[in-house]
Amino acid sequence: MDRLPPLLQQEHAEWVTASAATPSVEDRRTRARRLALSLLELGEPADAVELQLHRWKIHPGMAHEALRWAEARRQGSDPAPTAATAAAAPIPPPRRPRPVFDPAGDAA
């Protein structure tokens, strides 16, 4: 790792720290909801969305809840808050793209 440029050393250290941490239930719920909403936006049918969430190792109960939330969100209605979702944080904005390390300078 010492041969990496300082920026990549820092990013690697952040990645190692983040990958060692287990995501919270709320983080997993937010991720499941984002994925479900994205799949619906791409035109996937609801049953295929839930099945894909299962394939991505999202718990069946959480996958079902995420799909229902995404369907309600897509229809423009505010999903009814439950005890678990009432305290949930709003979905954060997507991460900004990181610079590409390209020592040759030929990246697109």
TORTI-632667 format. One record per atom (N, C-alpha, C): atom name; z, y, x. Coordinates in nm, 3 decimals. Atoms other than C-alpha are relative to their C-alpha. Layout:
+------+---------+---------+---------+
: site :       Z :       Y :       X :
+------+---------+---------+---------+
:   CA :       Z :       Y :       X :
...
+------+---------+---------+---------+
# end
This chain:
+------+---------+---------+---------+
: site :       Z :       Y :       X :
+------+---------+---------+---------+
:    N :   0.000 :  -0.119 :   0.082 :
:   CA :   0.000 :   0.000 :   0.000 :
:    C :   0.000 :   0.126 :   0.087 :
:    N :  -0.006 :  -0.117 :  -0.087 :
:   CA :   0.050 :   0.231 :   0.297 :
:    C :  -0.138 :   0.054 :   0.033 :
:    N :   0.135 :  -0.046 :  -0.032 :
:   CA :  -0.325 :   0.250 :   0.344 :
:    C :  -0.065 :   0.077 :  -0.115 :
:    N :   0.054 :  -0.075 :   0.114 :
:   CA :  -0.381 :   0.400 :   0.000 :
:    C :   0.023 :   0.148 :   0.019 :
:    N :  -0.022 :  -0.146 :  -0.004 :
:   CA :  -0.424 :   0.776 :  -0.034 :
:    C :   0.129 :   0.033 :  -0.079 :
:    N :  -0.127 :  -0.036 :   0.066 :
:   CA :  -0.106 :   0.957 :  -0.150 :
:    C :  -0.008 :   0.000 :  -0.152 :
:    N :   0.013 :  -0.002 :   0.146 :
:   CA :  -0.237 :   1.007 :  -0.505 :
:    C :   0.004 :  -0.142 :  -0.057 :
:    N :   0.000 :   0.138 :   0.048 :
:   CA :  -0.305 :   0.635 :  -0.547 :
:    C :   0.134 :  -0.068 :   0.025 :
:    N :  -0.134 :   0.054 :  -0.023 :
:   CA :   0.031 :   0.548 :  -0.391 :
:    C :   0.094 :   0.040 :  -0.113 :
:    N :  -0.084 :  -0.050 :   0.109 :
:   CA :   0.200 :   0.764 :  -0.653 :
:    C :  -0.036 :  -0.070 :  -0.131 :
:    N :   0.042 :   0.065 :   0.123 :
:   CA :  -0.008 :   0.616 :  -0.937 :
:    C :   0.042 :  -0.147 :  -0.001 :
:    N :  -0.041 :   0.140 :  -0.009 :
:   CA :   0.065 :   0.264 :  -0.813 :
:    C :   0.150 :  -0.013 :  -0.026 :
:    N :  -0.145 :   0.004 :   0.022 :
:   CA :   0.438 :   0.335 :  -0.804 :
:    C :   0.032 :   0.022 :  -0.148 :
:    N :  -0.020 :  -0.023 :   0.143 :
:   CA :   0.421 :   0.473 :  -1.160 :
:    C :  -0.040 :  -0.122 :  -0.081 :
:    N :   0.046 :   0.118 :   0.071 :
:   CA :   0.225 :   0.169 :  -1.274 :
:    C :   0.099 :  -0.115 :   0.013 :
:    N :  -0.098 :   0.106 :  -0.022 :
:   CA :   0.475 :  -0.073 :  -1.119 :
:    C :   0.124 :   0.025 :  -0.083 :
:    N :  -0.119 :  -0.035 :   0.078 :
:   CA :   0.764 :   0.111 :  -1.282 :
:    C :  -0.026 :  -0.021 :  -0.149 :
:    N :   0.031 :   0.012 :   0.143 :
:   CA :   0.592 :   0.123 :  -1.621 :
:    C :  -0.020 :  -0.146 :  -0.041 :
:    N :   0.025 :   0.139 :   0.037 :
:   CA :   0.485 :  -0.241 :  -1.613 :
:    C :   0.128 :  -0.083 :   0.004 :
:    N :  -0.126 :   0.072 :  -0.005 :
:   CA :   0.838 :  -0.352 :  -1.526 :
:    C :   0.085 :   0.027 :  -0.124 :
:    N :  -0.077 :  -0.037 :   0.119 :
:   CA :   0.980 :  -0.173 :  -1.829 :
:    C :  -0.057 :  -0.070 :  -0.123 :
:    N :   0.042 :   0.063 :   0.124 :
:   CA :   0.969 :  -0.357 :  -2.158 :
:    C :  -0.014 :   0.108 :  -0.107 :
:    N :   0.016 :  -0.103 :   0.103 :
:   CA :   0.826 :  -0.142 :  -2.439 :
:    C :   0.098 :  -0.020 :  -0.115 :
:    N :  -0.093 :   0.007 :   0.113 :
:   CA :   1.062 :  -0.060 :  -2.723 :
:    C :  -0.074 :  -0.046 :  -0.125 :
:    N :   0.060 :   0.041 :   0.128 :
:   CA :   1.004 :  -0.178 :  -3.078 :
:    C :  -0.087 :   0.113 :  -0.054 :
:    N :   0.077 :  -0.113 :   0.050 :
:   CA :   0.887 :   0.171 :  -3.168 :
:    C :  -0.130 :   0.017 :   0.078 :
:    N :   0.123 :  -0.007 :  -0.080 :
:   CA :   0.639 :   0.172 :  -2.880 :
:    C :  -0.099 :  -0.107 :  -0.043 :
:    N :   0.087 :   0.109 :   0.046 :
:   CA :   0.502 :  -0.165 :  -2.993 :
:    C :  -0.056 :   0.029 :  -0.138 :
:    N :   0.046 :  -0.034 :   0.136 :
:   CA :   0.482 :  -0.044 :  -3.355 :
:    C :  -0.108 :   0.107 :   0.007 :
:    N :   0.099 :  -0.107 :  -0.015 :
:   CA :   0.297 :   0.272 :  -3.250 :
:    C :  -0.131 :  -0.055 :   0.053 :
:    N :   0.121 :   0.061 :  -0.057 :
:   CA :   0.054 :   0.068 :  -3.042 :
:    C :  -0.073 :  -0.082 :  -0.105 :
:    N :   0.062 :   0.083 :   0.103 :
:   CA :  -0.008 :  -0.179 :  -3.327 :
:    C :  -0.068 :   0.089 :  -0.105 :
:    N :   0.059 :  -0.091 :   0.099 :
:   CA :  -0.072 :   0.108 :  -3.569 :
:    C :  -0.127 :   0.065 :   0.053 :
:    N :   0.120 :  -0.061 :  -0.059 :
:   CA :  -0.314 :   0.278 :  -3.332 :
:    C :  -0.116 :  -0.098 :   0.004 :
:    N :   0.106 :   0.101 :  -0.007 :
:   CA :  -0.505 :  -0.044 :  -3.278 :
:    C :  -0.057 :  -0.030 :  -0.138 :
:    N :   0.046 :   0.029 :   0.136 :
:   CA :  -0.520 :  -0.118 :  -3.651 :
:    C :  -0.087 :   0.114 :  -0.053 :
:    N :   0.077 :  -0.115 :   0.048 :
:   CA :  -0.640 :   0.233 :  -3.732 :
:    C :  -0.135 :   0.008 :   0.071 :
:    N :   0.126 :  -0.003 :  -0.075 :
:   CA :  -0.902 :   0.218 :  -3.457 :
:    C :  -0.097 :  -0.105 :  -0.050 :
:    N :   0.088 :   0.107 :   0.049 :
:   CA :  -1.037 :  -0.114 :  -3.580 :
:    C :  -0.055 :   0.033 :  -0.138 :
:    N :   0.049 :  -0.040 :   0.133 :
:   CA :  -1.058 :   0.015 :  -3.938 :
:    C :  -0.105 :   0.110 :   0.013 :
:    N :   0.096 :  -0.109 :  -0.021 :
:   CA :  -1.236 :   0.328 :  -3.814 :
:    C :  -0.134 :  -0.053 :   0.052 :
:    N :   0.123 :   0.062 :  -0.050 :
:   CA :  -1.489 :   0.102 :  -3.639 :
:    C :  -0.072 :  -0.082 :  -0.107 :
:    N :   0.065 :   0.069 :   0.110 :
:   CA :  -1.566 :  -0.060 :  -3.974 :
:    C :   0.041 :  -0.146 :  -0.017 :
:    N :  -0.045 :   0.139 :   0.015 :
:   CA :  -1.378 :  -0.389 :  -3.936 :
:    C :   0.069 :  -0.019 :  -0.135 :
:    N :  -0.071 :   0.027 :   0.125 :
:   CA :  -1.259 :  -0.550 :  -4.262 :
:    C :   0.148 :  -0.025 :   0.028 :
:    N :  -0.146 :   0.008 :  -0.017 :
:   CA :  -0.882 :  -0.560 :  -4.318 :
:    C :   0.045 :  -0.137 :   0.051 :
:    N :  -0.044 :   0.133 :  -0.045 :
:   CA :  -0.849 :  -0.937 :  -4.275 :
:    C :  -0.036 :  -0.023 :   0.147 :
:    N :   0.040 :   0.014 :  -0.140 :
:   CA :  -1.037 :  -0.922 :  -3.944 :
:    C :   0.090 :   0.085 :   0.091 :
:    N :  -0.090 :  -0.086 :  -0.077 :
:   CA :  -0.813 :  -0.636 :  -3.825 :
:    C :   0.131 :  -0.072 :   0.024 :
:    N :  -0.129 :   0.069 :  -0.014 :
:   CA :  -0.496 :  -0.833 :  -3.893 :
:    C :  -0.013 :  -0.121 :   0.092 :
:    N :   0.022 :   0.115 :  -0.086 :
:   CA :  -0.640 :  -1.142 :  -3.727 :
:    C :  -0.014 :   0.042 :   0.146 :
:    N :   0.015 :  -0.048 :  -0.137 :
:   CA :  -0.738 :  -0.942 :  -3.420 :
:    C :   0.134 :   0.044 :   0.058 :
:    N :  -0.133 :  -0.038 :  -0.046 :
:   CA :  -0.389 :  -0.797 :  -3.396 :
:    C :   0.080 :  -0.123 :   0.039 :
:    N :  -0.068 :   0.126 :  -0.035 :
:   CA :  -0.253 :  -1.152 :  -3.399 :
:    C :  -0.052 :  -0.052 :   0.134 :
:    N :   0.058 :   0.046 :  -0.127 :
:   CA :  -0.493 :  -1.244 :  -3.118 :
:    C :   0.052 :   0.080 :   0.118 :
:    N :  -0.053 :  -0.085 :  -0.105 :
:   CA :  -0.356 :  -0.953 :  -2.918 :
:    C :   0.151 :  -0.017 :   0.014 :
:    N :  -0.141 :   0.037 :  -0.012 :
:   CA :  -0.010 :  -1.111 :  -2.949 :
:    C :   0.095 :   0.099 :  -0.067 :
:    N :  -0.087 :  -0.087 :   0.079 :
:   CA :   0.125 :  -0.861 :  -3.200 :
:    C :   0.063 :  -0.087 :  -0.108 :
:    N :  -0.074 :   0.082 :   0.097 :
:   CA :   0.392 :  -1.020 :  -3.420 :
:    C :  -0.065 :   0.012 :  -0.137 :
:    N :   0.067 :  -0.005 :   0.131 :
:   CA :   0.246 :  -1.115 :  -3.761 :
:    C :   0.059 :   0.103 :  -0.096 :
:    N :  -0.061 :  -0.098 :   0.089 :
:   CA :   0.497 :  -0.902 :  -3.950 :
:    C :  -0.035 :   0.143 :   0.040 :
:    N :   0.034 :  -0.133 :  -0.049 :
:   CA :   0.430 :  -0.600 :  -3.733 :
:    C :  -0.149 :   0.027 :  -0.019 :
:    N :   0.144 :  -0.015 :   0.021 :
:   CA :   0.054 :  -0.660 :  -3.756 :
:    C :  -0.030 :   0.035 :  -0.145 :
:    N :   0.021 :  -0.026 :   0.143 :
:   CA :   0.071 :  -0.667 :  -4.135 :
:    C :   0.044 :   0.142 :  -0.035 :
:    N :  -0.049 :  -0.135 :   0.027 :
:   CA :   0.280 :  -0.350 :  -4.148 :
:    C :  -0.094 :   0.104 :   0.060 :
:    N :   0.090 :  -0.094 :  -0.066 :
:   CA :   0.047 :  -0.177 :  -3.902 :
:    C :  -0.130 :   0.015 :  -0.079 :
:    N :   0.123 :  -0.005 :   0.080 :
:   CA :  -0.257 :  -0.269 :  -4.111 :
:    C :   0.022 :   0.080 :  -0.127 :
:    N :  -0.028 :  -0.075 :   0.124 :
:   CA :  -0.097 :  -0.139 :  -4.433 :
:    C :   0.015 :   0.149 :   0.029 :
:    N :  -0.017 :  -0.140 :  -0.039 :
:   CA :   0.002 :   0.182 :  -4.254 :
:    C :  -0.136 :   0.063 :   0.028 :
:    N :   0.131 :  -0.054 :  -0.037 :
:   CA :  -0.350 :   0.228 :  -4.114 :
:    C :  -0.088 :   0.018 :  -0.124 :
:    N :   0.080 :  -0.013 :   0.123 :
:   CA :  -0.512 :   0.166 :  -4.454 :
:    C :   0.045 :   0.122 :  -0.079 :
:    N :  -0.051 :  -0.116 :   0.073 :
:   CA :  -0.286 :   0.423 :  -4.619 :
:    C :  -0.036 :   0.129 :   0.072 :
:    N :   0.033 :  -0.118 :  -0.080 :
:   CA :  -0.346 :   0.670 :  -4.336 :
:    C :  -0.148 :   0.034 :  -0.015 :
:    N :   0.144 :  -0.020 :   0.012 :
:   CA :  -0.720 :   0.621 :  -4.364 :
:    C :  -0.042 :   0.053 :  -0.137 :
:    N :   0.031 :  -0.046 :   0.136 :
:   CA :  -0.718 :   0.681 :  -4.739 :
:    C :   0.053 :   0.140 :  -0.024 :
:    N :  -0.048 :  -0.136 :   0.012 :
:   CA :  -0.548 :   1.012 :  -4.678 :
:    C :   0.137 :   0.012 :  -0.061 :
:    N :  -0.135 :  -0.007 :   0.055 :
:   CA :  -0.217 :   0.920 :  -4.834 :
:    C :   0.100 :  -0.019 :   0.113 :
:    N :  -0.105 :   0.015 :  -0.099 :
:   CA :   0.102 :   0.945 :  -4.639 :
:    C :   0.070 :  -0.132 :  -0.027 :
:    N :  -0.065 :   0.129 :   0.023 :
:   CA :   0.235 :   0.592 :  -4.594 :
:    C :   0.146 :   0.019 :  -0.037 :
:    N :  -0.139 :  -0.010 :   0.044 :
:   CA :   0.565 :   0.545 :  -4.774 :
:    C :   0.093 :  -0.040 :   0.113 :
:    N :  -0.089 :   0.035 :  -0.110 :
:   CA :   0.841 :   0.557 :  -4.516 :
:    C :   0.098 :  -0.109 :  -0.040 :
:    N :  -0.103 :   0.102 :   0.019 :
:   CA :   1.064 :   0.255 :  -4.484 :
:    C :   0.114 :   0.035 :   0.094 :
:    N :  -0.114 :  -0.027 :  -0.088 :
:   CA :   1.398 :   0.241 :  -4.306 :
:    C :  -0.045 :  -0.004 :   0.146 :
:    N :   0.045 :   0.014 :  -0.139 :
:   CA :   1.220 :   0.129 :  -3.990 :
:    C :  -0.097 :   0.111 :   0.039 :
:    N :   0.101 :  -0.099 :  -0.035 :
:   CA :   0.934 :   0.379 :  -4.007 :
:    C :   0.046 :   0.143 :  -0.019 :
:    N :  -0.047 :  -0.136 :   0.023 :
:   CA :   1.134 :   0.679 :  -4.125 :
:    C :   0.047 :   0.065 :   0.129 :
:    N :  -0.051 :  -0.053 :  -0.126 :
:   CA :   1.292 :   0.717 :  -3.783 :
:    C :  -0.103 :  -0.007 :   0.112 :
:    N :   0.101 :   0.018 :  -0.104 :
:   CA :   0.971 :   0.635 :  -3.597 :
:    C :  -0.056 :   0.135 :   0.045 :
:    N :   0.058 :  -0.122 :  -0.055 :
:   CA :   0.831 :   0.900 :  -3.370 :
:    C :  -0.147 :   0.009 :  -0.041 :
:    N :   0.142 :  -0.011 :   0.032 :
:   CA :   0.488 :   1.041 :  -3.452 :
:    C :  -0.085 :  -0.060 :   0.112 :
:    N :   0.089 :   0.058 :  -0.100 :
:   CA :   0.191 :   0.891 :  -3.273 :
:    C :  -0.034 :   0.107 :   0.103 :
:    N :   0.029 :  -0.100 :  -0.102 :
:   CA :   0.155 :   1.070 :  -2.941 :
:    C :  -0.150 :   0.010 :   0.024 :
:    N :   0.143 :  -0.014 :  -0.028 :
:   CA :  -0.183 :   1.205 :  -2.830 :
:    C :  -0.042 :  -0.098 :   0.109 :
:    N :   0.044 :   0.092 :  -0.104 :
:   CA :  -0.397 :   0.982 :  -2.608 :
:    C :   0.025 :   0.058 :   0.138 :
:    N :  -0.022 :  -0.043 :  -0.138 :
:   CA :  -0.337 :   0.994 :  -2.235 :
:    C :  -0.125 :   0.066 :   0.055 :
:    N :   0.114 :  -0.065 :  -0.064 :
:   CA :  -0.555 :   1.218 :  -2.024 :
:    C :  -0.058 :  -0.095 :   0.104 :
:    N :   0.059 :   0.091 :  -0.100 :
:   CA :  -0.802 :   1.036 :  -1.798 :
:    C :   0.047 :   0.038 :   0.139 :
:    N :  -0.043 :  -0.021 :  -0.137 :
:   CA :  -0.693 :   0.993 :  -1.441 :
:    C :  -0.122 :   0.017 :   0.089 :
:    N :   0.113 :  -0.015 :  -0.092 :
:   CA :  -0.913 :   1.100 :  -1.151 :
:    C :  -0.034 :  -0.133 :   0.065 :
:    N :   0.049 :   0.122 :  -0.061 :
:   CA :  -1.121 :   0.825 :  -0.997 :
:    C :  -0.001 :   0.018 :   0.151 :
:    N :   0.004 :  -0.003 :  -0.146 :
:   CA :  -1.066 :   0.751 :  -0.630 :
:    C :  -0.134 :  -0.054 :   0.044 :
:    N :   0.135 :   0.038 :  -0.042 :
:   CA :  -1.413 :   0.743 :  -0.481 :
:    C :  -0.026 :   0.054 :   0.139 :
:    N :   0.015 :  -0.051 :  -0.135 :
:   CA :  -1.414 :   0.773 :  -0.102 :
:    C :  -0.147 :   0.021 :   0.040 :
:    N :   0.141 :  -0.015 :  -0.035 :
:   CA :  -1.793 :   0.730 :  -0.087 :
:    C :  -0.065 :   0.116 :  -0.074 :
:    N :   0.054 :  -0.111 :   0.077 :
:   CA :  -1.849 :   1.003 :  -0.345 :
:    C :  -0.121 :  -0.036 :  -0.085 :
:    N :   0.117 :   0.040 :   0.078 :
:   CA :  -2.101 :   0.798 :  -0.542 :
:    C :   0.035 :  -0.048 :  -0.140 :
:    N :  -0.037 :   0.040 :   0.135 :
:   CA :  -1.907 :   0.739 :  -0.866 :
:    C :  -0.074 :   0.087 :  -0.101 :
:    N :   0.074 :  -0.073 :   0.104 :
:   CA :  -2.085 :   0.838 :  -1.183 :
:    C :   0.088 :   0.099 :  -0.070 :
+------+---------+---------+---------+
# end
